[in-house]
Amino acid sequence: LLYGDEVEFHLVTFDPDTHTVRVPLNAYDVLAKLEKQTSESKERGQSYNDVSWHPEFGSWMIETTPSAPYGSRVSDLLQIEQNMRLRRARLYHALDTNVTAMSTVAFPLLGV
């Protein structure tokens, strides 16, 4: 039995001057940065292959999954939360100032 998970993130920009929140349309730039970090780490011999990044529906969205499915052991089950935390941390590290990633169903102000 093999299984996995996926977490979808909405990128949002906070403007402290106008007190507004908007979706930046730069997910492809962030994905390129994440993929570059992954390939550079692999070249240095570091294990960085436990995460996979994907574009999602909107150009403000990023999907992340484990690079390989989990197995049927208890130890695999215990890796899920740790892997989700790792993916979130790597994504946050790749974002610009005043940008964050929300894992919500939909961006609350989309279409307003």
ZANU-520409 format. One record per residue: x negated, y, z negated of N, C-alpha, C, O, CB in turn; residue number from 1; residue in three letters. Coordinates in steps of 0.05 Angstrom, whole numbers, plus 5000, padded with zeros to 4 digits. Atoms other than C-alpha are relative to their C-alpha. Glycine has a CB too. Example, Ala and Ser with C-alpha at 12.3 -4.5 7.8 and 13.67 -1.06 7.14 Angstrom:
  n.x  n.y  n.z ca.x ca.y ca.z  c.x  c.y  c.z  o.x  o.y  o.z cb.x cb.y cb.z num residu
 4982 4976 5000 4754 4910 4844 4982 5024 5000 4961 5024 4987 5020 5001 4975   1    ALA
 5016 4976 5001 4727 4979 4857 5015 5022 4986 5005 5044 4982 4991 5009 5029   2    SER
***
This chain:
  n.x  n.y  n.z ca.x ca.y ca.z  c.x  c.y  c.z  o.x  o.y  o.z cb.x cb.y cb.z num residu
 4983 4977 5000 5000 5000 5000 4982 5025 5000 4966 5028 4982 5019 5000 4976   1    LEU
 5014 4975 4999 4971 5067 5021 5019 5023 5000 5041 5021 5012 4982 5000 5025   2    LEU
 4983 4976 5000 5000 5136 5009 4982 5024 4997 4958 5022 4992 5020 4998 4976   3    TYR
 5014 4974 5003 4980 5209 5006 5018 5021 4991 5041 5016 4982 4987 5008 5027   4    GLY
 4984 4977 5007 5005 5277 4991 4992 5024 5018 4971 5023 5031 4997 5008 4970   5    ASP
 5007 4975 4986 5007 5345 5023 5010 5023 4984 5031 5022 4971 5012 5000 5029   6    GLU
 4992 4976 5013 5009 5414 4994 4999 5022 5021 4979 5026 5034 4982 5007 4975   7    VAL
 4998 4978 4981 5032 5473 5036 4998 5026 4985 5012 5031 4965 5026 4999 5017   8    GLU
 5005 4974 5013 5007 5542 5017 5009 5023 5018 5005 5022 5043 4971 5003 4993   9    PHE
 4993 4975 4986 5035 5610 5037 4979 5020 4991 4975 5025 4967 5029 5010 4994  10    HIS
 5019 4979 5007 4980 5663 5040 5015 5026 4997 5032 5033 5014 4978 5002 5022  11    LEU
 4987 4975 5005 5002 5729 5011 4979 5021 4992 4959 5015 4979 5022 4998 4978  12    VAL
 5018 4978 5006 4968 5797 5006 5015 5019 4981 5037 5027 4985 4992 5015 5025  13    THR
 4990 4981 5019 4979 5842 4946 4987 5027 5005 4963 5029 5005 4995 4991 4971  14    PHE
 5010 4973 4997 4972 5917 4959 5005 5015 4974 5028 5023 4968 5014 5014 5025  15    ASP
 4996 4986 5026 4960 5951 4892 5008 5029 5003 5019 5040 4984 4974 4998 4984  16    PRO
 4993 4972 4996 4969 6021 4921 5030 5003 5004 5043 5021 4993 4985 5011 5023  17    ASP
 4971 4997 4993 5039 6010 4949 5018 4981 4985 5042 4981 4987 5004 4996 5030  18    THR
 4986 5020 5016 5058 5953 4902 5018 4982 5018 5041 4977 5012 5018 5013 4979  19    HIS
 4985 5018 4982 5079 5909 4961 4985 4974 5003 4961 4972 4999 5004 5014 5027  20    THR
 5011 5026 4994 5068 5837 4978 5008 4993 5028 5032 4995 5036 5011 4978 4979  21    VAL
 4995 5006 4972 5062 5815 5050 4986 4974 5007 4968 4965 4993 4991 5023 5019  22    ARG
 5014 5024 4990 5043 5753 5089 4979 5009 5021 4986 5021 5041 5020 4979 5012  23    VAL
 5020 4994 4979 4977 5761 5126 5001 4979 5021 5005 4955 5015 4971 5002 4987  24    PRO
 4999 5019 4978 4976 5728 5194 4972 4990 5007 4965 4991 5031 5014 5012 5024  25    LEU
 5028 5007 4995 4905 5702 5186 4994 4972 4991 4970 4966 4984 4982 5019 4987  26    ASN
 5006 5027 5009 4912 5629 5166 4979 4986 5017 4964 4970 5007 5026 4984 4999  27    ALA
 5020 5013 4983 4871 5607 5226 4972 5009 4994 4953 4993 4996 5006 5006 5030  28    TYR
 5026 4990 5009 4813 5651 5203 4991 4986 4974 4968 4979 4971 5000 5031 4996  29    ASP
 5006 5013 5026 4817 5621 5133 4994 4970 5006 4975 4959 4994 5024 5002 4981  30    VAL
 5006 5028 4993 4820 5550 5163 4973 4997 5012 4958 4978 5006 5022 4990 5020  31    LEU
 5027 5001 4988 4758 5565 5205 4978 5002 4978 4958 4988 4979 4997 5022 5021  32    ALA
 5019 4997 5022 4722 5588 5142 4998 4975 4983 4976 4966 4975 5008 5024 4982  33    LYS
 5000 5024 5016 4743 5526 5104 4986 4977 5015 4971 4962 5003 5029 4992 4994  34    LEU
 5013 5021 4984 4721 5480 5161 4970 5004 5002 4955 4985 5001 5012 4999 5028  35    GLU
 5029 4993 4999 4654 5516 5165 4987 4992 4974 4965 4980 4974 4995 5030 5005  36    LYS
 5011 5008 5026 4643 5506 5090 4998 4970 4998 4978 4959 4987 5018 5011 4977  37    GLN
 5000 5029 5001 4661 5433 5097 4977 4988 5017 4963 4970 5007 5026 4989 5010  38    THR
 5021 5010 4983 4613 5421 5155 4972 5007 4989 4954 4990 4991 5003 5010 5029  39    SER
 5026 4992 5012 4556 5459 5121 4993 4982 4976 4970 4975 4972 5000 5029 4992  40    GLU
 5005 5017 5023 4564 5418 5058 4993 4971 5009 4976 4958 4997 5025 4999 4982  41    SER
 5006 5027 4990 4564 5353 5098 4971 4999 5011 4957 4979 5007 5019 4992 5022  42    LYS
 5027 4999 4990 4499 5375 5132 4980 4999 4978 4958 4989 4981 4996 5025 5017  43    GLU
 5017 5000 5024 4468 5386 5063 5001 4973 4985 4987 4970 4965 5006 5023 4982  44    ARG
 4997 5026 5013 4489 5315 5044 5018 5000 4976 5019 4981 4961 4973 4991 4992  45    GLY
 4981 4999 5022 4541 5338 4994 5027 4986 5009 5035 4988 5032 5005 5029 4991  46    GLN
 4974 5012 4995 4606 5300 4989 5022 5021 5000 5030 5031 4979 5006 4978 4979  47    SER
 4979 4979 4997 4657 5349 5016 5022 4990 5017 5039 5005 5027 4988 5026 5011  48    TYR
 4982 5011 4981 4698 5301 5056 5026 4989 4988 5040 4973 5000 4987 4978 5015  49    ASN
 4977 5010 5013 4753 5289 5006 5025 5018 5004 5045 5014 4992 4995 4997 4971  50    ASP
 4978 4980 4995 4797 5346 5033 5003 5003 5030 4983 5003 5045 4994 5027 4986  51    VAL
 4994 4995 4972 4830 5357 5100 5018 5025 5002 5038 5027 4987 5013 4975 5014  52    SER
 4985 4975 4997 4857 5425 5123 5015 5000 5026 5004 4991 5046 4981 5025 4998  53    TRP
 4983 5000 4975 4913 5435 5174 5015 5026 5002 5023 5038 4982 5019 4976 5000  54    HIS
 4982 4978 4997 4950 5493 5204 5029 4991 4995 5035 4968 5000 4998 5013 5029  55    PRO
 4972 5007 5006 5023 5495 5184 5018 5017 5018 5008 5031 5036 5007 5004 4970  56    GLU
 4980 4987 4983 5086 5524 5216 4994 5029 5006 4992 5036 5030 5027 4998 4987  57    PHE
 5005 4971 4995 5071 5598 5207 4970 5006 4999 4955 4991 4987 5015 5016 4979  58    GLY
 5028 4992 5000 5006 5635 5218 4991 5012 4973 4970 5023 4971 4994 5020 5022  59    SER
 5007 4992 5027 5007 5653 5144 4999 4975 4981 4996 4978 4957 5020 5021 4989  60    TRP
 4998 5024 5016 5010 5580 5121 4977 4980 5006 4967 4979 5028 5027 4986 5006  61    MET
 5021 5020 4998 4958 5526 5108 5010 4975 4985 5022 4976 4964 4973 5010 4987  62    ILE
 4994 5026 5012 4970 5452 5094 4974 4986 4993 4955 4987 5008 5018 4983 5018  63    GLU
 5024 5015 5008 4920 5410 5056 5009 4972 4991 5029 4969 4977 4985 5015 4978  64    THR
 4995 5028 5007 4917 5335 5047 4974 4987 4991 4952 4998 4997 5013 4984 5023  65    THR
 5025 5014 5004 4866 5286 5020 4991 4989 5027 5007 4983 5044 5004 4976 4979  66    PRO
 5010 5009 4974 4821 5263 5076 5005 4971 5005 5005 4962 5028 4970 5006 5002  67    SER
 4994 5029 4997 4837 5190 5063 5024 4994 4982 5027 5006 4962 4975 4982 4993  68    ALA
 4976 5007 5017 4900 5157 5036 4991 4988 4973 4969 4976 4971 5018 4981 5015  69    PRO
 5005 5013 5026 4903 5134 4964 5008 4971 5002 5024 4963 5020 5016 5014 4977  70    TYR
 4994 5029 5000 4906 5060 4949 5020 4994 4978 5034 5011 4968 4975 4984 4996  71    GLY
 4979 5009 5018 4949 5019 4902 4989 4996 4971 5003 4983 4955 5012 4975 5010  72    SER
 5012 5004 5027 4903 5021 4841 5008 5024 4982 5015 5045 4991 4970 4997 5001  73    ARG
 4995 4979 5019 4915 5061 4778 4980 5022 5002 4986 5046 4999 5000 4989 4971  74    VAL
 5021 4979 4996 4849 5097 4790 5006 5018 5023 5000 5042 5022 4973 4986 5004  75    SER
 4991 4983 4978 4877 5122 4856 5021 5020 4991 5021 5043 4998 5010 4983 5023  76    ASP
 4979 4983 5010 4938 5149 4821 4989 5022 4983 4999 5045 4984 5020 4983 4984  77    LEU
 5012 4980 5017 4894 5186 4772 4984 5021 5015 4978 5042 5004 4982 4986 4979  78    LEU
 5015 4981 4983 4857 5221 4829 5018 5022 5012 5008 5042 5021 4985 4985 5021  79    GLN
 4983 4982 4985 4918 5257 4857 4999 5028 4989 4994 5047 5004 5029 4990 4998  80    ILE
 5000 4973 5011 4921 5316 4809 4973 5013 5002 4971 5037 5009 5009 5000 4970  81    GLU
 5027 4989 4998 4846 5325 4809 4995 5009 5029 4983 5031 5033 4979 4979 4992  82    GLN
 5005 4993 4972 4845 5326 4885 5017 5025 5007 5008 5042 5023 5008 4977 5019  83    ASN
 4983 4976 4995 4903 5377 4887 4987 5025 4988 4987 5046 5001 5028 4996 4988  84    MET
 5014 4977 5012 4864 5422 4839 4976 5008 5016 4970 5032 5020 4992 4993 4971  85    ARG
 5023 4995 4984 4802 5415 4881 5007 5015 5026 4993 5034 5033 4986 4974 5007  86    LEU
 4991 4987 4976 4839 5435 4944 5008 5029 4995 5001 5047 5011 5023 4985 5013  87    ARG
 4992 4972 5007 4870 5496 4911 4976 5017 4994 4975 5040 5003 5020 4999 4976  88    ARG
 5024 4985 5007 4803 5518 4883 4984 5007 5025 4975 5030 5028 4982 4984 4981  89    ALA
 5015 4994 4975 4769 5512 4951 5014 5021 5017 5002 5038 5029 4996 4974 5016  90    ARG
 4984 4980 4985 4825 5551 4984 4997 5027 4988 4992 5047 5002 5029 4992 5002  91    LEU
 5003 4973 5014 4822 5607 4932 4973 5011 5005 4970 5036 5009 5006 4997 4970  92    TYR
 5028 4990 4996 4747 5611 4941 4996 5012 5028 4979 5029 5032 4980 4977 4995  93    HIS
 5003 4991 4972 4756 5622 5016 5017 5025 5006 5014 5037 5028 5008 4978 5019  94    ALA
 4982 4977 4995 4807 5679 5009 4987 5026 4994 4969 5028 4978 5026 4997 4984  95    LEU
 5010 4973 5005 4793 5753 5012 5012 5012 4975 5030 5000 4963 5006 5018 5024  96    ASP
 4989 4986 5023 4806 5802 4956 5029 5007 5005 5036 5014 5027 4983 5025 4993  97    THR
 4972 4994 4999 4879 5815 4941 5017 4980 5016 5040 4986 5022 5004 5028 5012  98    ASN
 4985 5021 4986 4899 5751 4977 5001 4976 4981 4981 4969 4969 4987 4993 5028  99    VAL
 4997 5025 5015 4926 5690 4942 5016 4980 5016 5027 4986 5036 5013 5006 4972 100    THR
 4985 5021 4987 4958 5625 4961 5022 4990 4981 5017 4983 4958 4982 4976 5008 101    ALA
 4978 5009 5016 5027 5606 4935 5010 4974 5012 5013 4971 5036 5023 5021 4999 102    MET
 4989 5025 4991 5054 5535 4939 5030 5000 4993 5038 4985 4976 4985 4976 4988 103    SER
 4971 4998 5003 5127 5553 4943 5014 4989 5025 5001 4985 5045 5010 5029 4994 104    THR
 4985 5011 4978 5182 5527 4988 5000 5020 5024 4995 5012 5047 5029 4993 4992 105    VAL
 5000 4979 4979 5186 5593 5026 4991 5026 4987 4994 5030 4963 5028 5003 5013 106    ALA
 5008 4974 5010 5158 5663 5019 5025 5016 4994 5042 5019 5012 4982 5015 5020 107    PHE
 4974 4987 5008 5212 5702 4981 5009 5023 5017 5033 5027 5020 4998 5009 4972 108    PRO
 4993 4976 4985 5210 5765 5024 4999 4996 5030 5000 5015 5045 4983 5023 4992 109    LEU
 5002 5005 4972 5205 5731 5091 5025 5008 5015 5047 5000 5008 4994 4970 5005 110    LEU
 4977 4990 4985 5250 5766 5141 5011 5026 4989 5030 5037 5001 5021 4980 5000 111    GLY
 4989 4975 5011 5261 5827 5097 4984 5023 5011 4989 5046 5004 4998 5000 4969 112    VAL
***
